[in-house]
Amino acid sequence: VEVVVEHPDGRTDSTLVELREPAGLKVYGETIRIEYAGRDSETDDVLVTVDQRRGDDWTTLLGCGQMWAVETERNGEPVRVTCHAETPTRRGDEASE
């Protein structure tokens, strides 16, 4: 999947993530773990589970879906960073049958 991060200042970044096993990412300095959770039966989009590292524990941000938010601080101020997973288009998906 492509993980798209929408920063509070309006910038966006994206990272391709292989979901063969849980993958770790840093989002605004916060450690998150993203895992494959299946596919949407109507759209065939990839669904993910997302956890955020809190000390020695993991907190679930998204049980199964495509969009989540990471809560963190920047310069002592709380910020919320929105993220979502996009399913890359596979070659041949747009071909007519």
PAVO-811456 format. One record per residue (C-alpha): residue number from 1; residue in three letters; x, y, z. Coordinates in Angstrom, 2 decimals, padded with zeros to 5 digits. Example, Ala and Ser with C-alpha at 12.3 -4.5 7.8 and 13.67 -1.06 7.14 Angstrom:
# residues 2
<1 'ALA' <012.30 -004.50 007.80>>
<2 'SER' <013.67 -001.06 007.14>>
END
This chain:
# residues 97
<1 'VAL' <000.00 000.00 000.00>>
<2 'GLU' <000.96 003.62 -000.23>>
<3 'VAL' <000.78 005.36 003.16>>
<4 'VAL' <-000.08 009.05 002.71>>
<5 'VAL' <000.69 011.41 005.61>>
<6 'GLU' <-001.09 014.78 005.67>>
<7 'HIS' <000.96 017.16 007.86>>
<8 'PRO' <-000.72 019.90 009.92>>
<9 'ASP' <000.91 022.54 007.69>>
<10 'GLY' <-000.78 021.10 004.58>>
<11 'ARG' <002.19 019.18 003.16>>
<12 'THR' <001.76 015.52 002.22>>
<13 'ASP' <004.29 012.71 002.06>>
<14 'SER' <003.81 009.17 000.87>>
<15 'THR' <005.68 005.92 001.45>>
<16 'LEU' <005.18 002.54 -000.22>>
<17 'VAL' <004.86 -000.22 002.38>>
<18 'GLU' <005.06 -003.97 001.71>>
<19 'LEU' <002.53 -005.74 003.94>>
<20 'ARG' <003.89 -009.28 003.84>>
<21 'GLU' <004.64 -008.80 007.55>>
<22 'PRO' <003.98 -005.96 010.02>>
<23 'ALA' <005.88 -002.84 008.97>>
<24 'GLY' <007.18 -000.07 011.20>>
<25 'LEU' <007.06 003.60 010.18>>
<26 'LYS' <007.92 006.92 011.79>>
<27 'VAL' <005.20 009.56 011.48>>
<28 'TYR' <006.11 012.95 012.91>>
<29 'GLY' <008.58 011.21 015.22>>
<30 'GLU' <006.03 008.66 016.44>>
<31 'THR' <006.54 004.94 015.81>>
<32 'ILE' <003.59 003.18 014.20>>
<33 'ARG' <003.10 -000.43 013.10>>
<34 'ILE' <000.94 -001.17 010.07>>
<35 'GLU' <-000.38 -004.65 009.18>>
<36 'TYR' <-002.50 -006.15 006.42>>
<37 'ALA' <-006.09 -006.70 007.64>>
<38 'GLY' <-007.83 -007.88 004.45>>
<39 'ARG' <-009.59 -006.31 001.48>>
<40 'ASP' <-012.81 -004.34 001.18>>
<41 'SER' <-015.38 -006.70 -000.39>>
<42 'GLU' <-016.90 -003.94 -002.56>>
<43 'THR' <-013.86 -001.95 -003.70>>
<44 'ASP' <-011.06 -004.54 -003.30>>
<45 'ASP' <-008.99 -001.84 -001.51>>
<46 'VAL' <-006.44 -003.06 001.02>>
<47 'LEU' <-007.47 -002.61 004.67>>
<48 'VAL' <-004.89 -002.23 007.43>>
<49 'THR' <-004.52 -002.35 011.19>>
<50 'VAL' <-002.43 000.44 012.74>>
<51 'ASP' <-000.87 000.61 016.22>>
<52 'GLN' <001.17 003.43 017.80>>
<53 'ARG' <004.04 002.84 020.22>>
<54 'ARG' <003.36 004.37 023.66>>
<55 'GLY' <006.32 003.68 025.95>>
<56 'ASP' <006.62 -000.10 026.12>>
<57 'ASP' <003.07 -000.72 024.87>>
<58 'TRP' <001.21 -000.53 021.56>>
<59 'THR' <-002.08 001.39 021.27>>
<60 'THR' <-004.48 000.56 018.43>>
<61 'LEU' <-005.22 003.58 016.23>>
<62 'LEU' <-007.16 001.68 013.57>>
<63 'GLY' <-008.56 -001.84 013.96>>
<64 'CYS' <-009.38 -002.40 010.30>>
<65 'GLY' <-009.74 000.31 007.68>>
<66 'GLN' <-007.85 002.87 005.64>>
<67 'MET' <-007.67 006.19 007.56>>
<68 'TRP' <-006.23 007.05 010.98>>
<69 'ALA' <-004.70 009.93 012.95>>
<70 'VAL' <-001.46 010.09 014.92>>
<71 'GLU' <-001.49 012.33 018.00>>
<72 'THR' <001.86 013.89 018.88>>
<73 'GLU' <003.47 017.17 019.95>>
<74 'ARG' <005.44 019.75 018.00>>
<75 'ASN' <007.18 022.55 019.91>>
<76 'GLY' <005.14 021.68 023.00>>
<77 'GLU' <001.83 021.95 021.14>>
<78 'PRO' <-000.41 018.94 020.44>>
<79 'VAL' <-000.79 018.12 016.76>>
<80 'ARG' <-002.91 015.57 014.91>>
<81 'VAL' <-001.42 014.05 011.77>>
<82 'THR' <-003.91 012.36 009.43>>
<83 'CYS' <-002.79 009.30 007.48>>
<84 'HIS' <-004.44 006.93 005.03>>
<85 'ALA' <-003.56 003.82 003.07>>
<86 'GLU' <-004.10 003.81 -000.68>>
<87 'THR' <-004.18 000.62 -002.70>>
<88 'PRO' <-001.86 000.95 -005.69>>
<89 'THR' <-003.49 000.30 -009.05>>
<90 'ARG' <-002.27 -002.97 -010.51>>
<91 'ARG' <-001.56 -003.25 -014.21>>
<92 'GLY' <-004.53 -004.76 -015.98>>
<93 'ASP' <-007.05 -003.53 -013.36>>
<94 'GLU' <-008.34 -000.93 -015.80>>
<95 'ALA' <-008.48 -003.23 -018.81>>
<96 'SER' <-011.95 -004.06 -020.10>>
<97 'GLU' <-013.07 -007.67 -020.02>>
END
